[in-house]
């Protein structure tokens, strides 16, 4: 809250309270018939009301300044959000572009390399390990989140019969 607003509200409230006191004195003096005291009290009450109006104007100025400050802050926050979204969009576009470009290397084995590979590979050792030599003959394997092989049972084909 702006200091002008606080000062205006406090000053207006204090002057209204003082005018209430002066009006109480005016009413008592009028009941007693003391016109001089009544007129003086009425003058004080009018002065206090005028000061309260001045403080009210000061409070209005403070509230306008507060509103302007909040508007500027909201505008700055909105600009920050827009800038952040632009940065996020650029980052996302960079990720998309990176995912489109292949990140892997291609390996080609020459005829000499194939010959060396077949010489070093013993057919008995692959059969002893329980794996087939051709990867196309291997059954598909599903792993759990813990990294263990999930056993899959092949179910027999189901028969459907439709009765009309």
N, C-alpha and C positions, 0 to 999 in steps of 0.2 A: 504494500500500500504506500502511496506517495505521501511525503511529509506534509504537503499542502492539504491533502485530503484529511489527514489526521488532525492537523491544526484547525482546519475549518470545522470539522465535526465537533471537536472538543470545545472550541470557542463558541460555536452556535449554541451548543447545549448549555454551557455555563451562562451565557447571556440570557437565554430563555429562562433559566432558573432564577437569575437575578431580577428579571422583569416580573416573574411570578411573585417574588418577595415584595417588590415595589408596588405591585397591584394589591397585595394584601394590606400593605400600609395605607394605600389610597382608600380602600374600602373601610378600614377602621376609622380613618380620619373623617371620612364622609359621614359615617354613622354618628360620630361625636359632634359633627358640625364644624370641624376645624378645616376651613377652606384653604388656608395657606399651606398647611401640611399636605392636604389632598392634592393641590396643584403641583407642589414640589415632587411628590411621589409619582404622580402621573407623568411628569417630565422625565424623571429617572426611568420609568417603565418604557417610555417612548425611545429614549436614548439606547436602552438595552436591546430593544427590538431592532433598532437600526443597526446596531453593532452585530446582532445575530444574523441579520440579512447580509452584512458585509462578509462575515465568516462563512455564510452559506455560499456566497459567490466564490470565495476562496476554495471551498470544498469542491464545488463544481469544476473549477479549473484543475484541481488535483485529480479528480476522477477522469476528466478528459485526457490529462497527461498519462494516467494509468492505462486508459483504453488504447491510446496511441502506442504506448510501450508494449502492451500485450499484442497488439496487431503486428508491430515490427518483429517481436519475438516469434510469433506464429509464422510470419513470412520467412524468417531466417530458418526456422525448423523445417518448414516445407521445402525450402531450397536445399537443405541438407539431405532430406529424404529423397528428393529428386536426384541429387548428385550420387547418393548411395545406390539408388536403383540403376543409374547409368553405369556405375562401376560394376555392379552385380551382373548387369546385362553383358558388358564387355567380357567379364570373366567367364560367363556362361558360354558366350560365343567362342571364346578361346578354347574352352574345354571341348565344345562340339567340334571345332576345327581340328583339335588335337586327336579326338577320337576317330575322325574321318581318315586321317593319315595313318597308314600302317606303321606300327612301332616295332615290328618284328623283322628279323633277318631271314633271308632265304639261304638254305644250305643245299648245295649240289655236290653229290659224291661222284667222283670220277670213276671210270672203269677200273683203274688201278686200286682205288680205295675200296671198291666192292670186292675185288679179288682178295685184298688183305683181310677184309671183314669176314668173308666166307672161310678163309684159311684159319683164322683165329677162333672162329665159333665152332664149338664141338656140338654135333647133333645130340649126343647122349646127355650132355649137361642141361640142355633145355628141356628134354623129356623128363629128366630126373627131377627138375624143379617143379614139374607139373604144369608147365605153360605150353601152349601151342606155338609153333614156329611162326605162323602167319597171324599178324594182328587182326586180320579180318575174321578169323575163326574164333577169336576171344569173345566170350559173352559180355554184354554190357554190365557195368558195375555201378552201384549207387553207394555213395558214402554218406555217413551221418555227420552232424556238426562236430562230433568228437573226432572224426577222421577214421572211424571204423567202417569196414565194409558191411553194408546192409544186405542181408541175404534176401534173395528174391526167388520165389518159387514159381515155376511155370505152371499155370493152371490149364487144365484141359479146356478145349473149346466148348462153350455152352451151346445147347440146342434150344431153339425157339420154335414153338409150334403155335400156329394161329388157328383158332377155331372160329368158324363163321356161323 
